[in-house]
Amino acid sequence: AQKITQTQPGMFVQEKEAVTLDCTYDTSDPSYGLFWYKQPSSGEMIFLIYQGSYDQQNATEGRYSLNFQKARKSANLVISASQLGDSAMYFCAMMPLSGGYNKLIFGAGTRLAVHP
Amino acid sequence: DVKVTQSSRYLVKRTGEKVFLECVQDMDHENMFWYRQDPGLGLRLIYFSYDVKMKEKGDIPEGYSVSREKKERFSLILESASTNQTSMYLCASSREGSRGRAYGYTFGSGTRLTVV
């Protein structure tokens, strides 16, 4: 079965500190993509970062980096220097590529609260 | 600015009503998706479409149908609304991926549907 697991329903962090949001995935597909999305209280889903299963290096986008450990099937999101505006829901998602149709499978999400 | 537009931000309907949720994208994307989002469950795929007039069931299609008569428009239909369909509904679109490369979704801002 293809599945995304986010074990942290809620996290909090002090402003300017770094935080890691956990994500593990399960798939037998050799080719897949991993995504992180942010959902503020306004409800929009904002793309943060992407990692391909064959990418050799961990993806980075500004303050976001993805700690990709393929053997452990984990794709943790690291946010450096947290800001108050980072308070939101964060979703990890996976897209198996062999079957077509580009379907994204989402985890249950982690609610991050950044405290001043 | 490219976008996915959902026709209503908030909607209140009565049990048994037929409900139409509309979604329009201006990016010429092949793929379109309808998800529902519930606390603790993340986003679950209802239906998707990879071409005009083509549709595929997602993980939770029961009680829903869809229509895609034009490439840019994907409609979700609740044939007879029930209270357990009270949820946030998110529409998304994506371009067609290629082997080894996944493309993420662009999401609409969501429709919060309440069935009373």
HADDOCK unambig.tbl for C-alpha pairs under 7 A between the chains (distance, minus, plus):
assign (segid A and resid 31 and name CA) (segid B and resid 100 and name CA) 6.06 0.50 0.50
assign (segid A and resid 33 and name CA) (segid B and resid 102 and name CA) 5.57 0.50 0.50
assign (segid A and resid 43 and name CA) (segid B and resid 109 and name CA) 6.12 0.50 0.50
assign (segid A and resid 43 and name CA) (segid B and resid 110 and name CA) 6.65 0.50 0.50
assign (segid A and resid 44 and name CA) (segid B and resid 108 and name CA) 6.81 0.50 0.50
assign (segid A and resid 44 and name CA) (segid B and resid 109 and name CA) 4.67 0.50 0.50
assign (segid A and resid 44 and name CA) (segid B and resid 110 and name CA) 6.91 0.50 0.50
assign (segid A and resid 45 and name CA) (segid B and resid 107 and name CA) 6.02 0.50 0.50
assign (segid A and resid 52 and name CA) (segid B and resid 101 and name CA) 6.71 0.50 0.50
assign (segid A and resid 97 and name CA) (segid B and resid 99 and name CA) 6.60 0.50 0.50
assign (segid A and resid 97 and name CA) (segid B and resid 100 and name CA) 6.98 0.50 0.50
assign (segid A and resid 101 and name CA) (segid B and resid 50 and name CA) 6.45 0.50 0.50
assign (segid A and resid 102 and name CA) (segid B and resid 97 and name CA) 6.56 0.50 0.50
assign (segid A and resid 106 and name CA) (segid B and resid 42 and name CA) 6.25 0.50 0.50
assign (segid A and resid 106 and name CA) (segid B and resid 43 and name CA) 5.82 0.50 0.50
assign (segid A and resid 107 and name CA) (segid B and resid 42 and name CA) 5.64 0.50 0.50
assign (segid A and resid 108 and name CA) (segid B and resid 40 and name CA) 5.42 0.50 0.50
assign (segid A and resid 108 and name CA) (segid B and resid 41 and name CA) 4.83 0.50 0.50
assign (segid A and resid 108 and name CA) (segid B and resid 42 and name CA) 3.80 0.50 0.50
assign (segid A and resid 109 and name CA) (segid B and resid 42 and name CA) 5.89 0.50 0.50
